Amino acid sequence: MEDAARDEVLLAGGCISHHHGVGKIRKKFMERTVTPNAIEWQQALKEKIDPTNIFAINNTIARSDEERAEIKAENEAKFGHR
């Protein structure tokens, strides 16, 4: 249900922000709402500040190429290539 609601919000020009941040539930929407450079910057910052990934584990950004591919495939299945 949340995915359908978020999809509609994004299609209407809204964003995925939440008072608790993006987090695990909304991270699959990140690539639809921010630029690739912003995601790369966030990943680089996370790796420098938290190289062992102990803070906010697996929140906000995909932590592997496999997870990124899964998210991309899901988005393309729903919305086509963008």
Buried (B, 14 or more C-beta within 10 A) or exposed (E): EEEEEBBEEBEEEEEBEEEEEBEEBBBBBBBBBBEEEEBEEBBEEBEEEEEEEEEBEEBBBBBEEEBBEEBBEEBEEEEEEE
